[in-house]
Amino acid sequence: MNKSFDAILFDLNGTIIDDMAYHAKAWHELLVQDLNVAITIERVWLEMYGKNSELFARVLGPDALTEEEMHHWSIEKEKRYQAVYKDIIAPIEGFQSFMDLLQAKNYKIALGTAAIPFNVDFSLDALGIRSCFDAIVHADDVVLSKPNPEVFLKCASAVSVVPEKCVVFEDSPKGVEAARNAGMQAVALTTMHPEKDFAYLDNILFFIQDYRDERLGIFK
């Protein structure tokens, strides 16, 4: 076991599953067809970060929807996403083998995501990996979204590992920034963003396209 780290923290969407294009399509359909928003798919991609409620506030305005309406439309968006993705959901290449390695080496493993429980449950149960995680922190568990470090600090606390002994796997600059703000190093996946989008961050160990990368051998 690599003594530099005692815990591995994972984001979910774009990090364990490469599904962001399906989220973008579901958001675009919901906003245009159901909420009559004039928005391009390109703009949707730019707004896809943080909690669902935060996206609604950015796109529609902070007071456009009640809490009840936001919850309703959030679930509707996830239903659209799940209907399309449920038959093809799969982990990113090499993920299960890497997870097996981490468990064999007795790392603490946690999930830190801005996804709502409805989607976390869908993904973990469809993949059959819920039992792999010692702790799960999702949108309902935090007040502030990434790049605020709250989600990863709560993960570290839940597995009783100090932040500097945690490494975060993330696919977004804001997620890697959240890791930096938590005092953690990160491995960045280029599933959604090219390396240049992370240029302002100094806590990245290296970039990977998937979990077959030989550099992950540092965790052996």
N, CA, C and O of each residue as an XYZ file, in Angstrom:
880
protein
N       0.839     -1.203      0.000
C       0.000      0.000      0.000
C       0.868      1.245      0.000
O       1.840      1.328      0.751
N       0.526      2.206     -0.832
C       1.244      3.478     -0.899
C       0.992      4.260      0.379
O      -0.138      4.671      0.642
N       2.034      4.470      1.176
C       1.869      5.121      2.474
C       1.600      6.620      2.355
O       1.312      7.280      3.354
N       1.693      7.159      1.137
C       1.387      8.575      0.956
C      -0.094      8.856      1.145
O      -0.483      9.961      1.521
N      -0.921      7.843      0.881
C      -2.371      8.015      0.953
C      -3.016      6.862      1.709
O      -2.585      5.713      1.611
N      -4.046      7.189      2.458
C      -4.809      6.174      3.178
C      -6.240      6.058      2.675
O      -6.920      5.070      2.952
N      -6.702      7.070      1.933
C      -8.081      7.057      1.447
C      -8.141      7.547      0.008
O      -7.393      8.438     -0.395
N      -9.044      6.947     -0.756
C      -9.281      7.327     -2.145
C     -10.726      7.814     -2.236
O     -11.657      7.096     -1.870
N     -10.899      9.034     -2.724
C     -12.224      9.638     -2.834
C     -12.578      9.794     -4.308
O     -11.787     10.316     -5.094
N     -13.758      9.341     -4.671
C     -14.189      9.403     -6.066
C     -15.376     10.343     -6.240
O     -16.300     10.355     -5.427
N     -15.335     11.126     -7.308
C     -16.540     11.739     -7.844
C     -17.306     10.618     -8.560
O     -16.790      9.507     -8.692
N     -18.520     10.896     -9.019
C     -19.310      9.853     -9.680
C     -19.404     10.074    -11.191
O     -18.754      9.372    -11.966
N     -20.202     11.036    -11.598
C     -20.482     11.247    -13.020
C     -19.273     11.826    -13.738
O     -18.757     12.880    -13.366
N     -18.831     11.121    -14.774
C     -17.637     11.529    -15.499
C     -16.361     10.959    -14.921
O     -15.296     11.058    -15.531
N     -16.467     10.358    -13.740
C     -15.292      9.806    -13.057
C     -15.386      8.292    -12.910
O     -14.418      7.578    -13.170
N     -16.534      7.810    -12.499
C     -16.769      6.364    -12.437
C     -17.508      5.897    -13.688
O     -17.221      4.830    -14.230
N     -18.458      6.707    -14.135
C     -19.179      6.432    -15.380
C     -19.027      7.628    -16.317
O     -19.059      8.778    -15.881
N     -18.863      7.347    -17.595
C     -18.666      8.401    -18.595
C     -20.027      8.736    -19.208
O     -20.351      8.296    -20.311
N     -20.810      9.515    -18.477
C     -22.221      9.714    -18.830
C     -22.626     11.169    -19.030
O     -23.816     11.459    -19.151
N     -21.671     12.085    -19.069
C     -22.034     13.498    -19.054
C     -22.809     13.932    -20.298
O     -23.627     14.847    -20.217
N     -22.572     13.301    -21.440
C     -23.326     13.648    -22.647
C     -24.807     13.331    -22.471
O     -25.664     14.032    -23.010
N     -25.107     12.273    -21.715
C     -26.502     11.904    -21.479
C     -27.171     12.885    -20.518
O     -28.355     13.194    -20.656
N     -26.407     13.367    -19.549
C     -26.932     14.409    -18.664
C     -27.208     15.689    -19.442
O     -28.241     16.328    -19.242
N     -26.297     16.063    -20.321
C     -26.473     17.285    -21.105
C     -27.733     17.205    -21.963
O     -28.498     18.166    -22.038
N     -27.946     16.071    -22.601
C     -29.130     15.892    -23.445
C     -30.407     15.970    -22.615
O     -31.383     16.596    -23.028
N     -30.400     15.333    -21.441
C     -31.586     15.357    -20.581
C     -31.880     16.764    -20.078
O     -33.034     17.190    -20.062
N     -30.840     17.485    -19.669
C     -31.016     18.876    -19.228
C     -31.561     19.729    -20.362
O     -32.498     20.502    -20.159
N     -30.994     19.600    -21.537
C     -31.408     20.428    -22.668
C     -32.875     20.177    -23.018
O     -33.634     21.122    -23.235
N     -33.266     18.920    -23.072
C     -34.659     18.589    -23.373
C     -35.607     19.155    -22.320
O     -36.646     19.724    -22.654
N     -35.251     18.998    -21.061
C     -36.114     19.485    -19.985
C     -36.267     21.001    -20.042
O     -37.380     21.522    -19.967
N     -35.152     21.703    -20.175
C     -35.185     23.164    -20.166
C     -35.935     23.714    -21.370
O     -36.716     24.656    -21.234
N     -35.708     23.139    -22.540
C     -36.336     23.652    -23.757
C     -37.792     23.210    -23.871
O     -38.672     24.031    -24.129
N     -38.047     21.924    -23.682
C     -39.377     21.377    -23.930
C     -40.352     21.601    -22.779
O     -41.530     21.880    -23.006
N     -39.872     21.480    -21.558
C     -40.775     21.573    -20.407
C     -40.803     22.952    -19.764
O     -41.843     23.388    -19.272
N     -39.667     23.639    -19.766
C     -39.589     24.929    -19.085
C     -39.467     26.105    -20.055
O     -39.319     27.254    -19.640
N     -39.532     25.799    -21.349
C     -39.570     26.849    -22.390
C     -38.403     27.832    -22.307
O     -38.576     29.039    -22.477
N     -37.222     27.295    -22.046
C     -36.019     28.120    -21.962
C     -35.305     28.102    -23.314
O     -35.092     27.039    -23.896
N     -34.945     29.266    -23.798
C     -34.162     29.351    -25.035
C     -32.690     29.197    -24.671
O     -32.027     30.165    -24.297
N     -32.194     27.979    -24.783
C     -30.821     27.688    -24.369
C     -30.209     26.682    -25.327
O     -30.881     25.752    -25.772
N     -28.951     26.864    -25.642
C     -28.255     25.938    -26.531
C     -27.655     24.789    -25.732
O     -27.459     24.893    -24.521
N     -27.371     23.702    -26.420
C     -26.723     22.575    -25.755
C     -25.331     22.967    -25.278
O     -24.848     22.444    -24.274
N     -24.683     23.887    -25.994
C     -23.358     24.356    -25.581
C     -23.436     25.083    -24.241
O     -22.569     24.909    -23.384
N     -24.465     25.889    -24.063
C     -24.646     26.598    -22.787
C     -24.955     25.608    -21.671
O     -24.484     25.764    -20.545
N     -25.739     24.603    -21.987
C     -26.051     23.575    -20.984
C     -24.767     22.934    -20.471
O     -24.605     22.746    -19.265
N     -23.852     22.596    -21.380
C     -22.581     21.994    -20.968
C     -21.839     22.903    -19.991
O     -21.264     22.427    -19.012
N     -21.851     24.191    -20.254
C     -21.144     25.136    -19.381
C     -21.787     25.242    -18.009
O     -21.108     25.528    -17.023
N     -23.086     25.013    -17.939
C     -23.808     25.158    -16.674
C     -23.876     23.871    -15.863
O     -24.377     23.882    -14.738
N     -23.384     22.769    -16.408
C     -23.505     21.480    -15.728
C     -22.440     21.292    -14.656
O     -21.470     20.560    -14.852
N     -22.626     21.944    -13.548
C     -21.767     21.718    -12.386
C     -22.572     22.050    -11.143
O     -23.532     22.819    -11.196
N     -22.169     21.460    -10.024
C     -22.880     21.698     -8.777
C     -24.191     20.933     -8.700
O     -24.438     20.004     -9.468
N     -25.014     21.343     -7.765
C     -26.301     20.694     -7.546
C     -27.293     21.059     -8.647
O     -27.148     22.080     -9.320
N     -28.306     20.203     -8.817
C     -29.369     20.509     -9.771
C     -30.040     21.838     -9.445
O     -30.332     22.631    -10.340
N     -30.282     22.076     -8.164
C     -30.943     23.315     -7.748
C     -30.121     24.540     -8.133
O     -30.674     25.594     -8.449
N     -28.801     24.396     -8.105
C     -27.927     25.511     -8.469
C     -27.968     25.775     -9.969
O     -27.897     26.926    -10.401
N     -28.082     24.717    -10.760
C     -28.201     24.907    -12.202
C     -29.501     25.629    -12.532
O     -29.514     26.552    -13.346
N     -30.587     25.212    -11.904
C     -31.860     25.901    -12.124
C     -31.742     27.383    -11.786
O     -32.230     28.231    -12.532
N     -31.104     27.694    -10.676
C     -30.969     29.088    -10.250
C     -30.128     29.891    -11.233
O     -30.443     31.044    -11.523
N     -29.058     29.288    -11.746
C     -28.205     29.999    -12.702
C     -28.926     30.261    -14.017
O     -28.805     31.343    -14.593
N     -29.673     29.276    -14.489
C     -30.301     29.374    -15.808
C     -31.624     30.137    -15.766
O     -31.909     30.942    -16.652
N     -32.431     29.882    -14.734
C     -33.769     30.468    -14.668
C     -33.845     31.716    -13.805
O     -34.774     32.513    -13.938
N     -32.868     31.888    -12.921
C     -32.919     32.970    -11.946
C     -33.138     32.386    -10.563
O     -33.752     31.327    -10.431
N     -32.644     33.060     -9.524
C     -32.655     32.486     -8.172
C     -34.038     32.242     -7.581
O     -34.188     31.399     -6.697
N     -35.049     32.963     -8.053
C     -36.387     32.819     -7.461
C     -37.415     32.313     -8.460
O     -38.617     32.441     -8.227
N     -36.964     31.744     -9.561
C     -37.890     31.322    -10.617
C     -38.727     30.111    -10.214
O     -39.874     29.981    -10.642
N     -38.163     29.228     -9.395
C     -38.858     28.011     -8.981
C     -38.910     27.916     -7.465
O     -37.986     28.339     -6.771
N     -39.998     27.357     -6.963
C     -40.069     27.052     -5.538
C     -39.233     25.808     -5.260
O     -38.815     25.115     -6.188
N     -38.991     25.528     -3.992
C     -38.248     24.318     -3.632
C     -38.962     23.076     -4.153
O     -38.326     22.141     -4.638
N     -40.287     23.076     -4.048
C     -41.069     21.932     -4.515
C     -40.954     21.767     -6.025
O     -40.825     20.651     -6.527
N     -41.001     22.886     -6.745
C     -40.869     22.823     -8.201
C     -39.480     22.361     -8.610
O     -39.337     21.565     -9.538
N     -38.462     22.854     -7.929
C     -37.099     22.420     -8.242
C     -36.935     20.925     -8.026
O     -36.312     20.238     -8.836
N     -37.495     20.422     -6.930
C     -37.409     18.984     -6.662
C     -38.117     18.202     -7.765
O     -37.596     17.206     -8.267
N     -39.312     18.665     -8.134
C     -40.078     17.975     -9.183
C     -39.306     17.924    -10.492
O     -39.162     16.855    -11.085
N     -38.810     19.067    -10.947
C     -38.122     19.109    -12.234
C     -36.761     18.422    -12.177
O     -36.287     17.898    -13.185
N     -36.140     18.423    -11.018
C     -34.881     17.706    -10.849
C     -35.087     16.207    -11.051
O     -34.313     15.554    -11.751
N     -36.133     15.672    -10.436
C     -36.438     14.250    -10.596
C     -36.816     13.945    -12.044
O     -36.419     12.916    -12.591
N     -37.587     14.844    -12.661
C     -37.975     14.641    -14.057
C     -36.752     14.586    -14.970
O     -36.681     13.762    -15.882
N     -35.791     15.476    -14.711
C     -34.566     15.459    -15.519
C     -33.835     14.133    -15.352
O     -33.376     13.544    -16.330
N     -33.730     13.664    -14.105
C     -33.005     12.416    -13.864
C     -33.743     11.221    -14.458
O     -33.107     10.260    -14.890
N     -35.061     11.266    -14.487
C     -35.821     10.185    -15.118
C     -35.520     10.112    -16.611
O     -35.394      9.024    -17.172
N     -35.405     11.275    -17.250
C     -35.056     11.301    -18.673
C     -33.672     10.686    -18.892
O     -33.476      9.855    -19.779
N     -32.727     11.114    -18.067
C     -31.361     10.596    -18.161
C     -31.334      9.085    -17.938
O     -30.710      8.359    -18.711
N     -31.993      8.614    -16.907
C     -31.957      7.202    -16.565
C     -32.628      6.336    -17.623
O     -32.174      5.226    -17.900
N     -33.710      6.844    -18.217
C     -34.428      6.074    -19.232
C     -33.529      5.754    -20.422
O     -33.626      4.676    -21.009
N     -32.663      6.684    -20.770
C     -31.767      6.492    -21.914
C     -30.523      5.706    -21.523
O     -30.025      4.899    -22.308
N     -30.019      5.937    -20.312
C     -28.709      5.403    -19.922
C     -28.782      4.034    -19.240
O     -27.768      3.342    -19.149
N     -29.956      3.636    -18.762
C     -30.046      2.439    -17.915
C     -29.599      1.155    -18.614
O     -29.085      0.244    -17.966
N     -29.789      1.081    -19.910
C     -29.444     -0.151    -20.623
C     -27.989     -0.205    -21.072
O     -27.515     -1.241    -21.539
N     -27.282      0.911    -20.931
C     -25.890      0.937    -21.396
C     -24.909      1.352    -20.300
O     -23.712      1.482    -20.554
N     -25.412      1.557    -19.091
C     -24.540      2.019    -18.013
C     -23.406      1.023    -17.775
O     -23.626     -0.186    -17.708
N     -22.215      1.548    -17.651
C     -21.029      0.718    -17.407
C     -19.953      1.597    -16.794
O     -19.901      2.795    -17.075
N     -19.100      1.027    -15.966
C     -18.005      1.830    -15.413
C     -16.972      2.151    -16.481
O     -16.865      1.451    -17.488
N     -16.221      3.204    -16.255
C     -15.113      3.544    -17.140
C     -14.119      2.381    -17.160
O     -13.921      1.706    -16.149
N     -13.507      2.158    -18.299
C     -12.600      1.016    -18.487
C     -11.576      0.913    -17.350
O     -10.900      1.881    -17.001
N     -11.490     -0.285    -16.795
C     -10.504     -0.569    -15.763
C     -10.931     -0.211    -14.355
O     -10.204     -0.487    -13.401
N     -12.110      0.407    -14.205
C     -12.504      0.877    -12.874
C     -12.637     -0.271    -11.879
O     -12.123     -0.185    -10.764
N     -13.322     -1.344    -12.270
C     -13.559     -2.421    -11.319
C     -12.253     -3.078    -10.878
O     -12.098     -3.418     -9.705
N     -11.329     -3.258    -11.791
C     -10.031     -3.835    -11.423
C      -9.277     -2.918    -10.471
O      -8.636     -3.378     -9.526
N      -9.359     -1.614    -10.729
C      -8.699     -0.652     -9.845
C      -9.349     -0.661     -8.468
O      -8.658     -0.588     -7.452
N     -10.673     -0.751     -8.432
C     -11.376     -0.814     -7.154
C     -10.984     -2.080     -6.391
O     -10.793     -2.039     -5.176
N     -10.864     -3.188     -7.093
C     -10.438     -4.441     -6.455
C      -9.053     -4.278     -5.830
O      -8.801     -4.769     -4.729
N      -8.166     -3.591     -6.534
C      -6.819     -3.335     -6.016
C      -6.877     -2.504     -4.742
O      -6.223     -2.825     -3.750
N      -7.666     -1.433     -4.776
C      -7.759     -0.551     -3.607
C      -8.288     -1.301     -2.395
O      -7.800     -1.119     -1.280
N      -9.281     -2.139     -2.617
C      -9.838     -2.909     -1.501
C      -8.833     -3.929     -0.981
O      -8.722     -4.136      0.227
N      -8.110     -4.558     -1.881
C      -7.107     -5.543     -1.467
C      -5.995     -4.896     -0.655
O      -5.401     -5.530      0.216
N      -5.719     -3.627     -0.946
C      -4.667     -2.891     -0.242
C      -5.203     -2.135      0.974
O      -4.473     -1.383      1.619
N      -6.482     -2.343      1.277
C      -7.107     -1.792      2.493
C      -7.173     -0.265      2.540
O      -7.106      0.331      3.615
N      -7.302      0.353      1.389
C      -7.579      1.795      1.380
C      -9.009      2.032      1.846
O      -9.884      1.197      1.618
N      -9.244      3.145      2.484
C     -10.599      3.612      2.712
C     -11.084      4.228      1.402
O     -10.328      4.925      0.724
N     -12.327      3.974      1.048
C     -12.861      4.437     -0.234
C     -14.172      5.175      0.005
O     -15.067      4.665      0.679
N     -14.279      6.375     -0.549
C     -15.496      7.168     -0.366
C     -15.934      7.779     -1.688
O     -15.134      7.975     -2.603
N     -17.219      8.071     -1.760
C     -17.809      8.728     -2.923
C     -18.253     10.123     -2.512
O     -18.979     10.284     -1.531
N     -17.817     11.133     -3.263
C     -18.215     12.510     -2.984
C     -18.765     13.152     -4.241
O     -18.002     13.477     -5.151
N     -20.076     13.340     -4.309
C     -20.716     13.756     -5.548
C     -21.784     14.814     -5.323
O     -22.391     14.884     -4.254
N     -22.007     15.638     -6.344
C     -23.085     16.630     -6.309
C     -24.402     16.038     -6.783
O     -25.416     16.735     -6.825
N     -24.397     14.758     -7.142
C     -25.619     14.108     -7.606
C     -26.613     13.940     -6.460
O     -26.225     13.786     -5.302
N     -27.910     13.973     -6.805
C     -28.946     13.752     -5.800
C     -29.048     12.253     -5.516
O     -28.629     11.441     -6.342
N     -29.603     11.872     -4.351
C     -29.687     10.451     -4.002
C     -30.372      9.596     -5.062
O     -29.975      8.452     -5.285
N     -31.389     10.136     -5.713
C     -32.120      9.412     -6.761
C     -31.170      8.909     -7.844
O     -31.334      7.798     -8.349
N     -30.192      9.711     -8.196
C     -29.230      9.321     -9.229
C     -28.073      8.504     -8.673
O     -27.574      7.599     -9.341
N     -27.648      8.816     -7.461
C     -26.587      8.023     -6.828
C     -27.048      6.576     -6.691
O     -26.311      5.647     -7.022
N     -28.264      6.396     -6.204
C     -28.805      5.045     -6.039
C     -28.888      4.321     -7.382
O     -28.517      3.153     -7.492
N     -29.374      5.024     -8.391
C     -29.472      4.443     -9.736
C     -28.117      3.930    -10.212
O     -28.009      2.797    -10.679
N     -27.101      4.750    -10.095
C     -25.778      4.399    -10.621
C     -25.121      3.275     -9.831
O     -24.649      2.295    -10.408
N     -25.092      3.421     -8.510
C     -24.400      2.425     -7.686
C     -25.074      1.069     -7.754
O     -24.400      0.040     -7.796
N     -26.407      1.059     -7.765
C     -27.119     -0.214     -7.795
C     -27.054     -0.866     -9.177
O     -26.959     -2.088     -9.284
N     -27.105     -0.053    -10.229
C     -26.995     -0.607    -11.584
C     -25.622     -1.231    -11.811
O     -25.498     -2.247    -12.494
N     -24.599     -0.618    -11.237
C     -23.231     -1.122    -11.389
C     -22.880     -2.195    -10.362
O     -21.906     -2.929    -10.531
N     -23.675     -2.282     -9.301
C     -23.402     -3.253     -8.249
C     -22.170     -2.942     -7.432
O     -21.459     -3.851     -7.003
N     -21.907     -1.641     -7.208
C     -20.669     -1.255     -6.513
C     -20.912     -0.518     -5.197
O     -19.971      0.007     -4.603
N     -22.147     -0.473     -4.742
C     -22.435      0.264     -3.504
C     -21.575     -0.222     -2.346
O     -21.075      0.581     -1.558
N     -21.403     -1.525     -2.246
C     -20.663     -2.097     -1.115
C     -19.171     -1.776     -1.160
O     -18.459     -2.017     -0.185
N     -18.693     -1.237     -2.277
C     -17.269     -0.898     -2.390
C     -16.903      0.333     -1.567
O     -15.731      0.549     -1.260
N     -17.901      1.139     -1.210
C     -17.625      2.424     -0.576
C     -17.830      2.368      0.937
O     -18.840      1.869      1.433
N     -16.847      2.892      1.642
C     -16.947      2.994      3.096
C     -17.806      4.182      3.508
O     -18.328      4.214      4.623
N     -17.955      5.154      2.621
C     -18.783      6.332      2.901
C     -19.270      6.917      1.586
O     -18.582      6.850      0.567
N     -20.469      7.494      1.623
C     -21.055      8.152      0.455
C     -21.584      9.509      0.891
O     -22.393      9.597      1.815
N     -21.131     10.562      0.230
C     -21.602     11.921      0.505
C     -22.179     12.468     -0.797
O     -21.483     12.542     -1.810
N     -23.469     12.855     -0.766
C     -24.134     13.327     -1.987
C     -24.698     14.731     -1.787
O     -24.430     15.382     -0.777
N     -25.479     15.187     -2.759
C     -25.953     16.576     -2.772
C     -26.716     16.958     -1.515
O     -26.598     18.085     -1.034
N     -27.493     16.035     -0.983
C     -28.309     16.358      0.189
C     -27.494     16.452      1.471
O     -28.003     16.893      2.502
N     -26.237     16.042      1.412
C     -25.390     16.036      2.610
C     -24.555     17.300      2.761
O     -23.906     17.497      3.788
N     -24.568     18.160      1.744
C     -23.717     19.353      1.782
C     -24.532     20.609      1.525
O     -25.580     20.574      0.880
N     -24.028     21.715      2.042
C     -24.649     23.018      1.807
C     -24.055     23.661      0.566
O     -24.771     24.251     -0.243
N     -22.742     23.543      0.422
C     -22.023     24.221     -0.656
C     -21.405     23.212     -1.625
O     -20.816     22.216     -1.204
N     -21.544     23.475     -2.902
C     -21.032     22.571     -3.932
C     -19.573     22.857     -4.267
O     -19.027     23.890     -3.878
N     -18.956     21.944     -4.982
C     -17.611     22.139     -5.500
C     -17.577     23.421     -6.336
O     -18.517     23.653     -7.096
N     -16.561     24.250     -6.238
C     -15.221     24.017     -5.677
C     -15.096     24.176     -4.163
O     -13.991     24.079     -3.629
N     -16.206     24.419     -3.460
C     -16.122     24.389     -2.006
C     -15.683     22.985     -1.578
O     -16.146     22.006     -2.163
N     -14.821     22.859     -0.594
C     -14.274     21.544     -0.233
C     -15.182     20.695      0.653
O     -14.805     19.588      1.038
N     -16.372     21.197      0.981
C     -17.218     20.524      1.974
C     -17.416     19.044      1.679
O     -17.281     18.217      2.581
N     -17.733     18.691      0.436
C     -18.044     17.302      0.122
C     -16.858     16.387      0.401
O     -17.041     15.292      0.933
N     -15.650     16.812      0.054
C     -14.484     15.957      0.259
C     -14.022     15.963      1.712
O     -13.507     14.957      2.199
N     -14.195     17.064      2.398
C     -13.877     17.089      3.828
C     -14.816     16.173      4.597
O     -14.400     15.519      5.552
N     -16.078     16.122      4.188
C     -17.022     15.210      4.842
C     -16.680     13.759      4.528
O     -16.828     12.886      5.383
N     -16.226     13.499      3.310
C     -15.771     12.144      2.971
C     -14.603     11.733      3.862
O     -14.593     10.636      4.420
N     -13.623     12.620      3.992
C     -12.444     12.320      4.808
C     -12.834     12.059      6.252
O     -12.348     11.118      6.880
N     -13.715     12.900      6.769
C     -14.174     12.726      8.145
C     -14.912     11.406      8.314
O     -14.746     10.722      9.324
N     -15.724     11.046      7.328
C     -16.525      9.824      7.420
C     -15.670      8.568      7.449
O     -16.065      7.563      8.039
N     -14.497      8.614      6.815
C     -13.611      7.441      6.820
C     -12.448      7.611      7.794
O     -11.533      6.789      7.838
N     -12.500      8.698      8.577
C     -11.507      8.955      9.636
C     -10.077      9.026      9.104
O      -9.156      8.443      9.677
N      -9.911      9.748      8.000
C      -8.589      9.961      7.408
C      -8.374     11.460      7.248
O      -9.267     12.166      6.780
N      -7.200     11.952      7.631
C      -6.919     13.382      7.513
C      -6.834     13.764      6.033
O      -6.425     12.943      5.211
N      -7.214     15.000      5.680
C      -7.256     15.400      4.268
C      -5.970     15.160      3.493
O      -6.015     14.730      2.340
N      -4.825     15.430      4.107
C      -3.567     15.286      3.369
C      -3.235     13.830      3.039
O      -2.325     13.569      2.252
N      -3.958     12.890      3.627
C      -3.768     11.471      3.322
C      -4.826     10.946      2.345
O      -4.940      9.740      2.125
N      -5.595     11.873      1.763
C      -6.624     11.501      0.792
C      -6.205     11.939     -0.608
O      -5.572     12.982     -0.771
N      -6.553     11.153     -1.604
C      -6.388     11.567     -2.997
C      -7.752     11.459     -3.675
O      -8.494     10.500     -3.462
N      -8.064     12.451     -4.486
C      -9.377     12.561     -5.111
C      -9.284     12.242     -6.601
O      -8.378     12.714     -7.287
N     -10.222     11.440     -7.096
C     -10.360     11.199     -8.531
C     -11.526     12.034     -9.033
O     -12.651     11.887     -8.556
N     -11.259     12.906     -9.992
C     -12.243     13.880    -10.474
C     -12.110     14.089    -11.979
O     -11.043     13.887    -12.557
N     -13.215     14.498    -12.601
C     -13.187     14.779    -14.040
C     -13.387     16.253    -14.359
O     -13.301     16.634    -15.526
N     -13.651     17.098    -13.362
C     -13.926     18.507    -13.637
C     -12.934     19.414    -12.918
O     -12.474     19.084    -11.825
N     -12.601     20.549    -13.518
C     -11.728     21.505    -12.836
C     -12.285     21.947    -11.487
O     -11.526     22.088    -10.527
N     -13.590     22.167    -11.397
C     -14.167     22.590    -10.121
C     -14.031     21.500     -9.063
O     -13.859     21.798     -7.881
N     -14.107     20.240     -9.484
C     -13.916     19.143     -8.552
C     -12.487     19.045     -8.065
O     -12.243     18.830     -6.878
N     -11.533     19.203     -8.987
C     -10.121     19.194     -8.598
C      -9.814     20.402     -7.717
O      -9.013     20.312     -6.786
N     -10.450     21.523     -8.013
C     -10.276     22.716     -7.180
C     -10.827     22.482     -5.779
O     -10.244     22.937     -4.795
N     -11.949     21.771     -5.687
C     -12.503     21.423     -4.377
C     -11.521     20.563     -3.595
O     -11.350     20.744     -2.390
N     -10.872     19.622     -4.288
C      -9.848     18.797     -3.644
C      -8.704     19.672     -3.139
O      -8.245     19.508     -2.008
N      -8.243     20.604     -3.979
C      -7.167     21.506     -3.559
C      -7.590     22.320     -2.342
O      -6.812     22.498     -1.405
N      -8.813     22.809     -2.360
C      -9.305     23.613     -1.240
C      -9.446     22.796      0.037
O      -9.469     23.343      1.140
N      -9.541     21.473     -0.129
C      -9.601     20.573      1.027
C      -8.214     20.142      1.481
O      -8.084     19.439      2.483
N      -7.170     20.555      0.756
C      -5.810     20.144      1.087
C      -5.469     18.765      0.575
O      -4.653     18.061      1.170
N      -6.098     18.366     -0.544
C      -5.915     17.027     -1.096
C      -5.335     17.088     -2.497
O      -5.573     18.044     -3.235
N      -4.571     16.065     -2.860
C      -4.101     15.925     -4.228
C      -5.154     15.191     -5.047
O      -6.086     14.602     -4.499
N      -4.991     15.235     -6.371
C      -6.015     14.657     -7.235
C      -5.408     13.967     -8.444
O      -4.309     14.294     -8.891
N      -6.157     13.005     -8.957
C      -5.915     12.423    -10.273
C      -7.081     12.883    -11.139
O      -8.240     12.661    -10.788
N      -6.783     13.519    -12.263
C      -7.827     14.098    -13.108
C      -8.103     13.220    -14.323
O      -7.185     12.828    -15.042
N      -9.379     12.919    -14.539
C      -9.795     12.178    -15.723
C     -10.178     13.157    -16.824
O     -10.803     14.186    -16.565
N      -9.800     12.829    -18.047
C     -10.080     13.721    -19.172
C     -11.299     13.258    -19.962
O     -11.322     13.360    -21.189
N     -12.307     12.752    -19.265
C     -13.535     12.300    -19.915
C     -14.377     13.467    -20.408
O     -15.080     13.345    -21.410
N     -14.311     14.597    -19.712
C     -15.165     15.739    -20.037
C     -14.371     16.988    -20.387
O     -14.818     17.801    -21.197
N     -13.198     17.148    -19.785
C     -12.387     18.348    -19.990
C     -10.985     17.973    -20.455
O     -10.413     17.004    -19.956
N     -10.419     18.723    -21.404
C      -9.021     18.504    -21.789
C      -8.088     19.007    -20.699
O      -8.493     19.776    -19.827
N      -6.856     18.575    -20.753
C      -5.886     18.934    -19.715
C      -5.740     20.439    -19.548
O      -5.518     20.915    -18.435
N      -5.859     21.192    -20.629
C      -5.661     22.647    -20.542
C      -6.680     23.323    -19.626
O      -6.403     24.390    -19.077
N      -7.855     22.715    -19.457
C      -8.875     23.308    -18.585
C      -8.474     23.257    -17.114
O      -9.049     23.961    -16.284
N      -7.496     22.430    -16.797
C      -7.032     22.277    -15.417
C      -5.746     23.064    -15.155
O      -5.135     22.915    -14.097
N      -5.338     23.891    -16.099
C      -4.015     24.522    -16.048
C      -3.792     25.378    -14.809
O      -2.651     25.549    -14.378
N      -4.853     25.914    -14.230
C      -4.705     26.801    -13.071
C      -4.554     26.042    -11.757
O      -4.384     26.655    -10.703
N      -4.616     24.732    -11.813
C      -4.587     23.915    -10.597
C      -3.218     23.266    -10.412
O      -2.603     22.807    -11.374
N      -2.746     23.231     -9.161
C      -1.395     22.731     -8.880
C      -1.387     21.487     -7.995
O      -0.350     21.123     -7.442
N      -2.538     20.839     -7.863
C      -2.618     19.671     -6.981
C      -2.879     18.377     -7.740
O      -3.328     17.393     -7.152
N      -2.603     18.370     -9.041
C      -2.879     17.188     -9.857
C      -1.636     16.299     -9.938
O      -0.568     16.742    -10.360
N      -1.792     15.051     -9.529
C      -0.696     14.087     -9.619
C      -0.409     13.750    -11.077
O       0.741     13.774    -11.517
N      -1.473     13.436    -11.824
C      -1.364     13.158    -13.256
C      -2.773     13.047    -13.837
O      -3.762     13.004    -13.106
N      -2.840     13.003    -15.162
C      -4.107     12.858    -15.880
C      -4.234     11.433    -16.406
O      -3.240     10.805    -16.772
N      -5.478     10.924    -16.441
C      -5.732      9.614    -17.028
C      -6.983      9.685    -17.904
O      -7.864     10.516    -17.687
N      -7.039      8.799    -18.894
C      -8.248      8.667    -19.711
C      -9.174      7.614    -19.131
O     -10.395      7.720    -19.238
N      -8.587      6.599    -18.519
C      -9.364      5.552    -17.864
C      -8.475      4.884    -16.815
O      -7.338      5.299    -16.590
N      -9.012      3.844    -16.180
C      -8.322      3.239    -15.038
C      -7.356      2.123    -15.429
O      -6.893      1.370    -14.573
N      -7.058      2.022    -16.701
C      -6.038      1.073    -17.141
C      -4.655      1.712    -17.178
O      -3.679      1.050    -17.531
N      -4.560      2.967    -16.826
C      -3.302      3.711    -16.879
C      -2.276      3.103    -15.920
O      -2.572      2.865    -14.749
N      -1.080      2.857    -16.427
C      -0.041      2.200    -15.631
C       0.392      3.026    -14.422
O       0.884      2.478    -13.436
N       0.211      4.339    -14.500
C       0.637      5.186    -13.384
C      -0.181      4.950    -12.122
O       0.234      5.345    -11.033
N      -1.335      4.311    -12.258
C      -2.130      3.985    -11.076
C      -1.455      2.905    -10.239
O      -1.914      2.580     -9.144
N      -0.374      2.359    -10.755
C       0.417      1.402     -9.982
C       1.012      1.998     -8.723
O       1.469      1.255     -7.854
N       1.021      3.334     -8.597
C       1.538      3.947     -7.364
C       0.690      3.585     -6.158
O       1.132      3.750     -5.020
N      -0.527      3.092     -6.390
C      -1.404      2.746     -5.271
C      -1.257      1.291     -4.840
O      -1.971      0.829     -3.950
N      -0.330      0.568     -5.471
C      -0.124     -0.830     -5.088
C       0.621     -0.916     -3.763
O       0.887     -2.015     -3.275
